[in-house]
Amino acid sequence: MRVRLEPSGLDFETEAGTTLLKAAEAAGIELPSSCRNGTCRTCICQRLSGETRHIIEWPGLSADEKDEGWILPCVAEALSDLVLDVPKAFSVF
């Protein structure tokens, strides 16, 4: 599955079972992160299109935030191609 980051236009591939944060890092893309377990919200970003699933039952998001498309890439995986709004993403290459 392909993930595109806006507004940078950076993109990377991911597969089922891999968190979006790990897939981005494997592609040389840095996303904001800290705890890596879904509690600190440092990585919070908005899903603009596509489907995701959080791999933990209670990620640090409210029901309203989930409904609005907010996700935590450190504990989320793609279920389809995605477009995410991640203004602070950058390539390390």
C-alpha positions in Angstrom: 0.0 0.0 0.0 1.2 3.5 -0.7 1.1 6.3 1.8 1.5 10.0 0.6 2.2 12.7 3.1 0.9 16.2 2.7 2.0 19.0 2.3 5.5 17.6 1.6 4.4 15.1 -1.1 6.7 12.5 0.4 5.5 8.9 0.0 6.4 5.4 1.1 5.2 1.8 0.9 3.7 -0.1 3.8 2.2 -3.5 4.3 -0.3 -5.0 6.7 1.1 -5.6 10.2 3.6 -2.7 10.0 2.9 0.6 11.8 2.9 3.7 9.7 5.7 5.1 11.8 7.9 2.1 11.2 7.2 2.0 7.5 8.0 5.7 7.2 11.3 5.3 9.1 12.2 2.3 6.9 11.7 4.6 3.9 13.9 7.3 5.3 11.1 9.6 6.4 10.9 11.1 9.8 7.6 11.7 11.4 7.2 13.4 14.8 7.3 10.7 17.5 8.1 10.0 21.1 6.5 7.2 23.1 5.7 4.8 20.2 2.9 3.3 22.2 -0.1 5.5 21.4 -0.2 7.6 24.6 1.9 10.8 24.1 0.2 12.0 20.9 3.4 13.5 19.5 2.8 11.7 16.2 -0.9 12.7 15.8 -1.9 13.5 12.3 -5.0 13.6 10.2 -6.0 10.9 7.6 -7.2 12.8 4.5 -8.1 9.6 2.6 -7.9 5.9 2.9 -8.5 3.5 5.8 -6.4 2.7 8.9 -6.6 0.5 12.0 -5.1 1.1 15.4 -3.2 -2.0 16.6 -4.1 -1.2 20.2 -7.6 -1.1 21.6 -7.4 2.3 23.3 -5.1 4.7 21.4 -4.8 8.2 22.9 -7.6 9.6 20.8 -11.1 10.6 21.7 -14.1 9.2 19.7 -14.6 12.6 18.1 -10.9 12.7 17.0 -11.2 9.2 15.5 -14.4 10.3 13.7 -12.6 13.4 12.3 -9.8 11.1 10.9 -7.1 11.7 13.4 -4.7 8.8 13.8 -1.5 7.9 15.8 1.0 6.5 13.2 3.0 4.8 16.0 0.1 2.4 16.6 -1.8 2.5 13.3 -1.5 0.4 10.2 -2.8 1.0 6.7 -5.7 -0.9 5.4 -5.6 0.8 2.0 -3.6 3.5 0.2 -3.5 6.6 2.3 -3.0 10.4 2.2 -2.0 11.8 5.6 -1.6 15.4 6.7 1.8 15.5 8.4 3.3 19.0 8.1 6.4 18.1 10.1 7.4 15.1 8.0 10.8 15.2 6.3 13.1 12.9 4.4 16.4 12.0 6.0 18.0 11.3 2.6 
